[in-house]
Amino acid sequence: MEYVQLIYNPMAGQRVFSEKLDAFVDVFQQKGYETRIKRTSSPDDFGTFFVDRDLRDCAAVIVAGGDGSVNKVLNAMIKNGHDVPIGVIPVGTANDFAKNLGFNDNILDVMHQLSEMRIKEVDIGKVNDTYFINVCCGGLFSNISHEIDPEFKNTLGKLAYYIMGVQQLPRFRPMKLKIELPRETIIDNFFMFFYLNGSSAGGFSKLGKDAELDDGEMDLVAIKACTMNEIPVVFTKILRGDHFDDKNVVFRKSSKVTIACLEQDDKDCLEKSDVDGEVGPGFPLEMQVINKRVKVLY
């Protein structure tokens, strides 16, 4: 008998998913699937769970959590050679990847949708030796999810990211970056950059443009260092999705990009990037798209 493997993060978002466990079992049993449940107690649980795991009869691995939880499962499954469809129940803070798949915030609706077992192959990104499902970013905002108080984030949701970002602005120093694309090289001072698979990342729902999850390309959005008077204009455009032609925004679609920091003092460079809300590698960042590498439920 085929089964679905649920992995859920009890600390994700508003911490309400545990109340939905019975509903999850019921939905999938009605479709003829046995359900197996793994409750994580630490971030390491996502990785160790898949070591030497036999998934031959597993119809899907379903992750209840945010983008960070999905990222941990993705990297652990690839590292351990598992090729099983991944489903996402969006109970984290931003849930950008789930939004890019078209899921709403109603957990029961998502469960029923996942139980239909519709499968599609989607692109993933790779930065140095780390995989990401939605975004690799750096600069302003990139370390917020690592440093923000969990209670503050769970209470205010995406608004917490915006508040923390505004607080960072007065003391944030832009970085001189070298961005290498297949047909051009850009050297300039930047506040931040995103290399993303869909339209939504970091709580910005219209960051990408005409994004497809399986087209072999991702969107590079890099915000140049600009004056304090220009910053509110740029961010207003980003929130509206009108930023693509702004003079302070670099926007490109590409299957690969390399970003190096040219600051003379390494301390002036961002120490780490962010991948799907988790700590990523440091510069230089060699990023590429792996076309249709992962099966997901949609």
Order of alpha helices (4+ residues) and beta strands (2+ residues): beta-alpha-beta-alpha-beta-alpha-beta-alpha-alpha-beta-beta-beta-alpha-alpha-alpha-beta-beta-beta-alpha-beta-beta-beta-beta-beta
